[in-house]
């Protein structure tokens, strides 16, 4: 395989301090003063001339100046200086126009309504054409945008919500829905770039921290007023204000709106519940002591904890074809430079033995010495005939990746040719755990988390679909269903796959207008930093050409990255599990290449996102 590359007024003159000349008289204080003119020949005394400012011509000039000034001021104010409201066609920097009614502005924001709507909207003035910016600067009223104010927020999916924006910080906005007055929070990155830019120009006075007052829009209790106290990767802890109870629920059980908010909340330590909640999908791991007392001893002895620098999960010891293996998922092992596998007694398992991957399944087995295989579990043959619907099952494992064994209990719901369905609510870290059938004392499947990547039907971006399943392993062909894998090559492929996923998801985040802080790829982050500097300078100078140049350069670089995101992943040379992921990534690459090729679509997103 080929290795991959990624801104002085003038002073006034000093006044003349020379005193005026004294008038010359003859005489003394006791005699009247006699002017020198008395001794001069008599001549007619001319009539004194009136001061020049009493002349008619001067009066005319002054009148004209005053009248002209007043007229000019009136003309400027009533004809040249536009008054509000003002109907006008506005044009952005890309030439796109819209007909609006301008009702106010300040130095940064324009407030307007659209025909047929009374809802006030806001727009950054710097995104408009230079002529429109000059026109707005001459408007006679400049109301400042203050909180709260009514506007319409639009999310990245195009959904509009009429709200009264209450407060915000760099990441969050608090608002009241105009429809019912309920208070909500929205993560700015989920809004369209223009809305993000507008909110960030407003006064910031929201110091976000837990607890967070919120109103659930869906399950578990629609309309319930709560305080969100914390969250983990899979679970949210909240205080029910009506009852004062502290409850837990799986994030997956929430409405899509609530999930979107909760998943963006900063992770916070949360109290672990001592017992499962009533929610069907919120059965969490029990405390270590309580769990260990109830888990079948043989299950505990066979369980292994897998920790890597990129992932964590579970595994278990099995006996297959008279040999002993650790069975787990390929996605747990893949892409880890460092990996440790230990049982609950602290015994370390070798990570350089023979490694096999199941073709078509996210399953791997690692050969271990016979001395480490005595606590193995048996794989049930033909569960369709040897297990019954309703059987009690247990899924023990490294719940939430904490390294502590926990159990999740449930029932067997369905058996298919490749999968089994159970009622146990699987959580992160359970991947690779055995699904233990109590009546038979055997394993009927392996808990597997599968992640697929595809393009949304409306081409709005990449969708990540995560599914939990119980994968049957008894029907994997012992001779043709396994491929032997070299550890070094397997690790190298996995790291390339992870790098490609990270790049694609970062590029997709740019296309969706997410905040730079949410973009993980270092190369994309560097490009965004350069673009932010270029575009900020260009906007400050109101230089349309520089703005366009910076944008086109940025867009071109991103497109080049998208073109080459999977260039080093030749599917024909990859192991089957990695080849399947590479195929999905190749489809994403084609989508993003086309998306970045559409400059007109990207301008508002990319420029608005970094302003």
C-alpha positions, 0 to 999 in steps of 0.5 A, a space after each residue: 500500500 502507498 503511505 498517505 501524505 493532509 489609523 493635528 488640527 492646525 494651531 490658531 495664530 497668536 493674537 496681535 498684542 501690539 496696543 493701538 496708537 494713542 490719539 495726539 491732543 494739545 492742552 492740559 487737564 485744566 484747559 479744553 483740548 484743542 485739536 491740531 485741526 484748528 490750526 489747519 486751513 478750513 476745508 469742507 468736512 465730508 459726510 461720514 460713510 456708513 459701515 460697510 455692513 449696512 450696504 445694500 449689496 452686503 445685505 443681499 449677500 448675507 441673505 443669499 448665504 443664509 437662505 442658501 444654507 437653510 435651503 441646502 440643509 432642507 434639501 439634504 435632510 429631506 431629499 438626500 438624507 433618506 428617512 426611515 422606513 425605507 423600501 429598497 432592493 438590497 444587493 449582497 457582495 455576490 450580486 444576490 438581491 432582495 426587496 426589503 423595508 429598512 426600519 433601522 440600523 446601527 454601525 454594524 446591523 441593518 434591521 428590516 422586514 420583508 414584504 408580507 411579514 412584520 417580523 424584524 430581521 437583522 443583517 450584517 451591513 458588511 455583507 452588502 454591496 458597497 453602494 448599499 453600505 453607503 446608502 445605509 450610512 446616510 439614513 437619518 435614524 440609527 436605532 441600536 440593536 439591543 436585547 431583547 428583540 424579536 427576530 426569526 432564527 433559521 437552523 441549518 436545515 432551513 427551519 424558521 422559528 419566530 423568537 425574542 432573543 434574550 441573551 447570548 455568549 460566544 456559543 449559545 443564545 437564549 430565546 423565548 418562543 413568540 408562539 408560547 413564550 417558552 424559554 429555550 437555548 440554541 447552539 449558535 453553530 446549528 444556525 445558518 451563518 448569517 444568524 450566527 453573525 447577527 447574534 455575535 454582533 449583539 451585546 453578549 450577556 449570557 454566562 452559560 453554565 450548569 444547571 441549565 433551565 430548559 423545557 423538553 420539546 418531546 420525550 420523556 415528558 413533552 413540555 416538562 420544565 427541567 434543569 439540566 444538571 449534566 451529561 455524559 456521552 449517552 445520558 443526561 441528568 436533569 432536575 424535574 422542577 415540578 416534582 424536585 426529582 433528579 432523573 436520568 434519561 438516555 439522550 437517544 430517547 429525547 426529541 431530535 431538537 432536545 438531542 441536538 441541544 444536549 449533545 452540544 452541551 459541554 460534558 459535565 460530571 454527573 451522578 451515576 444512578 443507583 438503579 435503572 430509570 423507567 425509560 426503556 432506553 435509559 438503563 444505565 450501568 449499575 454501581 460496581 459493587 451492586 453489579 459484580 454481586 449479580 453478574 455471573 462469575 464465569 461471565 466476569 472471568 471471561 470478560 476483558 477490558 480493551 483500552 486504546 489511544 483512540 477507542 475503548 470497549 470490551 471483549 471476551 474469551 472464547 474457544 473456537 476450533 480447539 483454540 482460544 481467542 479474545 473476541 471483540 469488534 474490529 472498530 475497537 482495535 482499528 487505528 490504535 497506536 497503543 492498545 492494552 487488553 486485560 482481564 478483571 484480575 489485571 492479567 495482560 493479554 498479548 496484542 501481537 498474536 494472530 489476528 483475524 477479521 470476519 468478512 462482512 462483520 465488525 468482528 475480530 478474534 485475537 489468538 491468545 495462549 492456552 493458559 489464558 483461555 481457561 475461563 472461556 465462553 461457549 458460542 451457541 450453535 444455531 440460536 434459531 433452534 437452541 434459544 427462545 424468544 423471551 430468554 433472559 440475557 445479560 450483556 456485561 462490559 466496559 460500560 461508558 469506557 470507564 474500565 469498570 465491569 457492569 451489566 445490562 440485563 434484558 430479554 431476547 426479542 428476535 433472532 435473524 440469520 445474521 443478527 439477534 435483537 435484545 431489549 437490553 439498552 446498549 451504551 458506549 463501551 459495551 461494544 465487543 461484549 458477549 450477549 449471554 443467554 441464561 437458559 443455555 449458559 452460552 453466547 448467542 451474539 456479540 454486542 456491536 456498534 456500527 457507524 455508517 456515513 452517508 449523504 442526507 437526502 436533501 444534500 445538506 451534509 453528512 449523516 452519521 448513523 449509529 446502530 447497536 445490534 447483536 451480531 451472530 458469530 456462529 454462522 461465520 464460515 470457519 474457513 472462508 469467513 475469516 481473513 488473517 490480518 497483520 497487526 502493523 498493517 491493520 493499525 496503519 490502515 485504521 489510522 488512515 481511516 480515522 484521519 480520512 473520517 476526521 478530515 471529511 467530517 471537518 470539511 462537512 462542518 465547514 460546509 454546514 457553517 459550524 464554528 471553527 472551534 468545532 472543527 478538529 482537523 489541524 489542516 482545516 483549522 489552519 486554513 480557517 485561521 488564514 481565511 479569518 485573517 484575510 476576510 476580516 481585513 477585507 471586510 474592514 476595508 470594505 474591499 469587495 475584490 479582496 473579499 472575493 479573492 480570499 473566499 475563492 482561495 479558501 474554497 479552492 483549498 478546501 475543495 483540493 482537500 476534499 478531492 484527495 481525502 481518500 486518495 491513499 485509501 485504495 479499497 482493493 488493498 485494504 482489509 474488508 472492514 476498512 474497505 467497507 468504510 473507505 467505500 463510504 468515504 469515497 462517496 462522501 468525497 465526491 459529494 464534498 467535491 461537488 459542494 465546494 465547486 458551488 461557489 455561489 452556495 458557499 460564499 454566505 456560509 463561509 464568509 458569514 461563519 468567520 466574520 
